[in-house]
């Protein structure tokens, strides 16, 4: 009897254990299904902006899941909150307008590559919509800076106008949105010397002006000045030139921002001294020539005219980095010097700098007039003896560096993020008004 009773007892225990595991599994499944359903409902609710302070106390578990979603997906929450629910439709153009150019690796890495980086970031952003009827803006991804000359290796943009015109003809003939607004809510990138004028020489760019088919659109362009100029005669957002975030991170891993800076004033790049050729007469308005002649023999100045692939290692060792104009007022050195903690010395009269609301240019840089380069040495010595430390403290703020770099995928506060902020301020141009009110 004891043996029988023990066996029966054992069977009862096994049965009870089975039931316990069964109901435990059912309970786990039910709770998981509830949380998953709640998450889906919350995620797909139109124009919702999750707030940590509005979750009821008796929904602590649900709040935890929402909190994790908030932290792991900046676009779902921030996109609705900071961008007023703004949505961007990205046209899917034939590859000849963009992807085919990527066969040349330089297309996505050179100083004009913002056109590629913005496109890629938008493709993976939650601001993107696949429904053009709910879009506030329409991004037209045409790469015009990747046609590198076989003679000198520089980008040749003579085809830019015809390529963009062809893209506009295509989108306007297949979908109604271009004609609906006459292109006012369509966005293009012109990340080269004189932006939407599409020429490297200023006199030709001025003569050509902005093409008529872009006059009503929004152009993201590196060219920006504070005075009247034909190449800014279009609704535009001034963006930084492209510098690889990976190259910056790699340099800072080798040499931290707060490391030794044994170079007083640094510049490496084209410094034309022959006045008889085109560059000698027009390039940099001869400002770089003046700098070379005045300070080429000055030990305080580390000036180099030759190319050097690892020159970022020189920037991170420098206190001041000269940023004189080239063909156009802007220069990639503006971004590189800021990103690597070297105080940019801007020598480009009337330049309009990117994202002034996010980058406190007056607190992180110096400005010297083009006609005052002879005083450059005295200006830098005076700053070094007085407030260099304060400038560096402002300059080394990580948010400043992030605002000038294009990341893929987009990061909160980076250059593409700032572009979207700028577009959100132009929602009045959109045919479709935002659901959320402007904050």
ABEGO torsion letter per residue (X at the ends): XAAAAAAAAAAAAAAAAAAAAAAAAAAAAAAAAAAAAAAAAAAABBGBBBBAAABBAAAAAAAAAAAAAAAABAAAAAAAAAAGGBBBBBBBBBAAAAAAAAABAAAAABAAAAAAAAAAAAAABAABBABAAABABBBBBBBAAABBBAAAGBBBAAAAAAAAAAAAAAAAAABAAAAAAGGAABBBBBABAAEAAGBABAAAAAAAEBBAAAAABBBBBABBBABBBAAABBBBBBBBBBBBAAAAAAAAAABBAABBBABABBBBEBBBABAABAAAAABGGGAAAAAAAAAAABAABBBBABBBAAAAAAAAABABBBBBBBABABBAAAAAAAAAGBBBBBBBBGBBBBGAAABBAAAABBBBBAAAAAAAAAAAAAAAAAAAAAAAAAAABAAAAAAABBBOBBBBGBAAAAAAAAAAAAAAABABBBABBBX
